[in-house]
């Protein structure tokens, strides 16, 4: 796992969101962007994180941020997640792990003594020039917007 770091340029990624719309990084060039990676839609931690971002979307937009969520879930699962919790931002379905691997957030994890490959919950803050200005690896799911806004 070779995670992108502060100062790196964002890869030119694209994916399909919950509405089967192609979302590409090029559509966000010249804007500040938050790309948050989460392990699995509709699980407690991911729901808390996404809902905190939803509840603070106005404050994030007031600072110029656009939001994109990414997980390895299917389009159908992302759609159910977005509809159930009224999530107003694109949730990309990266079942082939192309975006996950490009950002370096797919790799070995440990849970309850077992090791497996999975998504490392990580958020990347990207400036208008496409440079990563911050990487949040210790995401506080219930206070994630605050972590971003304090940067």
C-alpha positions as CSV (number, residue, x, y, z in Angstrom):
1,X,0.0,0.0,0.0
2,X,1.5,3.3,-1.1
3,X,-0.8,6.0,0.1
4,X,-0.7,9.5,-1.4
5,X,0.6,12.2,0.9
6,X,0.6,15.9,1.3
7,X,2.2,17.6,-1.7
8,X,1.2,14.8,-4.1
9,X,-0.8,15.6,-7.2
10,X,-4.3,13.9,-7.3
11,X,-4.6,11.1,-9.9
12,X,-7.0,11.8,-12.7
13,X,-9.6,9.4,-11.4
14,X,-13.2,8.7,-12.5
15,X,-16.0,6.5,-11.4
16,X,-19.7,5.8,-11.4
17,X,-21.8,7.3,-8.6
18,X,-25.0,6.1,-7.0
19,X,-27.1,7.6,-9.9
20,X,-25.0,5.8,-12.5
21,X,-23.4,9.1,-13.5
22,X,-19.7,9.3,-14.4
23,X,-17.9,11.5,-12.0
24,X,-14.3,12.5,-13.0
25,X,-11.7,14.5,-11.1
26,X,-11.4,16.8,-14.2
27,X,-14.9,18.1,-13.4
28,X,-13.5,19.5,-10.1
29,X,-10.4,21.1,-11.4
30,X,-10.1,24.7,-10.1
31,X,-12.1,23.7,-7.0
32,X,-11.3,22.6,-3.5
33,X,-12.3,19.0,-3.0
34,X,-12.6,16.5,-0.2
35,X,-12.4,12.9,-1.2
36,X,-13.3,10.5,1.6
37,X,-12.8,6.8,1.5
38,X,-15.0,4.6,3.7
39,X,-15.0,0.8,4.2
40,X,-18.7,-0.1,3.6
41,X,-21.9,1.8,3.0
42,X,-24.6,1.6,5.7
43,X,-22.4,0.3,8.4
44,X,-22.4,2.3,11.7
45,X,-19.1,4.1,11.3
46,X,-19.6,4.9,7.7
47,X,-23.1,6.1,8.3
48,X,-21.9,8.4,11.1
49,X,-19.2,9.8,8.9
50,X,-21.4,10.4,5.9
51,X,-24.2,11.9,7.9
52,X,-21.8,14.2,9.8
53,X,-20.5,15.5,6.4
54,X,-24.1,15.8,5.2
55,X,-25.1,17.8,8.3
56,X,-22.2,20.1,7.8
57,X,-22.3,20.4,4.0
58,X,-23.2,24.1,4.1
59,X,-20.2,24.9,6.3
60,X,-17.9,22.9,4.0
61,X,-19.3,24.5,0.9
62,X,-18.9,28.0,2.6
63,X,-15.2,27.2,2.7
64,X,-15.3,26.2,-1.0
65,X,-15.2,22.4,-0.6
66,X,-16.9,19.9,-2.9
67,X,-17.3,16.4,-1.5
68,X,-16.9,12.9,-3.1
69,X,-17.2,9.6,-1.2
70,X,-15.6,6.4,-2.4
71,X,-16.0,2.8,-1.4
72,X,-15.8,-0.6,-3.0
73,X,-19.6,-1.0,-2.7
74,X,-21.8,-1.5,-5.8
75,X,-23.8,1.3,-7.4
76,X,-27.0,-0.3,-6.0
77,X,-25.6,-0.3,-2.5
78,X,-24.4,3.3,-2.8
79,X,-27.8,4.3,-4.1
80,X,-29.6,2.7,-1.1
81,X,-27.1,4.4,1.3
82,X,-27.5,7.8,-0.3
83,X,-31.3,7.5,-0.4
84,X,-31.7,6.2,3.1
85,X,-29.6,9.0,4.7
86,X,-30.4,11.7,2.1
87,X,-26.7,12.1,1.2
88,X,-26.3,15.1,-1.2
89,X,-22.9,14.3,-2.7
90,X,-21.6,11.7,-5.1
91,X,-20.7,8.2,-3.7
92,X,-18.5,6.4,-6.2
93,X,-18.8,2.6,-6.6
94,X,-15.2,1.4,-6.9
95,X,-15.7,-2.3,-7.1
96,X,-12.5,-2.8,-9.2
97,X,-10.5,-0.8,-6.6
98,X,-9.0,1.5,-9.3
99,X,-9.5,4.7,-7.3
100,X,-8.7,3.0,-4.0
101,X,-5.4,1.8,-5.4
102,X,-4.6,5.1,-7.1
103,X,-4.9,6.8,-3.7
104,X,-3.2,4.0,-1.9
105,X,-6.1,3.3,0.6
106,X,-6.6,-0.4,-0.2
107,X,-4.4,-2.8,1.7
108,X,-3.8,-5.1,4.7
109,X,-5.9,-4.4,7.8
110,X,-6.4,-6.2,11.1
111,X,-9.7,-6.7,12.9
112,X,-10.4,-8.9,15.8
113,X,-7.1,-10.7,15.3
114,X,-7.7,-11.4,11.6
115,X,-5.8,-9.9,8.8
116,X,-7.5,-9.1,5.5
117,X,-7.3,-6.6,2.6
118,X,-9.7,-3.7,2.9
119,X,-10.2,0.1,2.7
120,X,-8.4,2.3,5.1
121,X,-10.8,5.0,6.2
122,X,-8.9,8.1,4.9
123,X,-9.8,11.6,3.7
124,X,-7.8,13.7,1.3
125,X,-8.2,17.4,1.1
126,X,-7.2,18.8,-2.3
127,X,-6.6,22.4,-3.3
128,X,-7.7,24.2,-6.5
129,X,-4.4,23.2,-8.2
130,X,-4.9,19.5,-7.7
131,X,-2.4,19.2,-4.9
132,X,-3.2,17.2,-1.7
133,X,-3.0,19.7,1.2
134,X,-3.9,17.3,4.0
135,X,-4.5,13.6,4.6
136,X,-6.7,12.6,7.5
137,X,-6.0,9.0,8.5
138,X,-7.5,9.1,12.0
139,X,-11.0,9.9,11.0
140,X,-13.4,10.7,13.8
141,X,-16.6,9.5,12.2
142,X,-19.0,11.6,14.3
143,X,-16.8,14.8,14.0
144,X,-15.3,14.4,10.6
145,X,-16.5,17.7,9.2
146,X,-14.9,19.5,12.1
147,X,-11.6,17.8,11.3
148,X,-11.8,19.1,7.8
149,X,-12.9,22.6,8.7
150,X,-10.1,23.0,11.2
151,X,-7.5,22.4,8.6
